[in-house]
């Protein structure tokens, strides 16, 4: 499907810059962000405002045919719990309400694999009940960030039920930007002793206990595919790399960390690649045509070109 005018929220951020570049050739792209746009951004218009500002969001959404909502406090460390909830939940409401009122056709929401509950909050993580984790798997968010993304998904469902918006939800795992790769390399060299940031990175290596990742180029392409698909469906679609960065095979590592064996419904996946992610990638492949192209495990962990 073709959308002439597309707004990207968070357009000046790390993710937003990849997304605007990925869709630049298929739409007239505008941006909204609390930060100033990068020099030479090439956007059709740019609105400097936060997503908490309902009036500014409405002004930015006016005249758009689709919205990619990438603006957010991006992780559990990005503020106090109340700040994360306020920005991510109120901001998403503002975007969806403005889109509905403006007659926008499609909104793509950015959720997170953290909604499943097994990501970063030590001592409160809820292990998966089966593998691979698919869209039907129960969600158990236990921190403010994860909860904000769960509420984002529920708001999306509510607006779909109202009958005016088409909504697609992507659940990316840890986005491994080039700026963070040095920390991943440091962690892979000393998995047990690593305490980051230890190699000059802006933050410690992430990806939760299983060390999931997705290359930002792959994630940006997933947004493009969700934008262009004729009938993408709601999802949610987990967007992940082809494997993890962990030193142990996935099933073995999960059993060690949780002290129990989780039922595996598709053992063939882990027989084909013992380091395959916890998450089912088939829905994104079948409905969006998405398959990750960048194997960062090979380059950063195994040291192969």
Secondary structure as GFF3:
##gff-version 3
##sequence-region A 1 305
A	DSSP	beta_strand	5	9	.	.	.	ID=ss1
A	DSSP	alpha_helix	14	23	.	.	.	ID=ss2
A	DSSP	beta_strand	28	33	.	.	.	ID=ss3
A	DSSP	beta_strand	45	48	.	.	.	ID=ss4
A	DSSP	alpha_helix	54	61	.	.	.	ID=ss5
A	DSSP	beta_strand	66	69	.	.	.	ID=ss6
A	DSSP	alpha_helix	81	85	.	.	.	ID=ss7
A	DSSP	pi_helix	86	90	.	.	.	ID=ss8
A	DSSP	alpha_helix	91	102	.	.	.	ID=ss9
A	DSSP	beta_strand	106	110	.	.	.	ID=ss10
A	DSSP	three_ten_helix	113	116	.	.	.	ID=ss11
A	DSSP	beta_strand	130	131	.	.	.	ID=ss12
A	DSSP	alpha_helix	144	161	.	.	.	ID=ss13
A	DSSP	beta_strand	166	172	.	.	.	ID=ss14
A	DSSP	beta_strand	175	176	.	.	.	ID=ss15
A	DSSP	three_ten_helix	178	180	.	.	.	ID=ss16
A	DSSP	alpha_helix	181	189	.	.	.	ID=ss17
A	DSSP	beta_strand	214	215	.	.	.	ID=ss18
A	DSSP	alpha_helix	216	228	.	.	.	ID=ss19
A	DSSP	beta_strand	235	239	.	.	.	ID=ss20
A	DSSP	alpha_helix	250	258	.	.	.	ID=ss21
A	DSSP	beta_strand	263	264	.	.	.	ID=ss22
A	DSSP	alpha_helix	267	272	.	.	.	ID=ss23
A	DSSP	alpha_helix	282	288	.	.	.	ID=ss24
A	DSSP	alpha_helix	296	296	.	.	.	ID=ss25
A	DSSP	pi_helix	297	301	.	.	.	ID=ss26
###
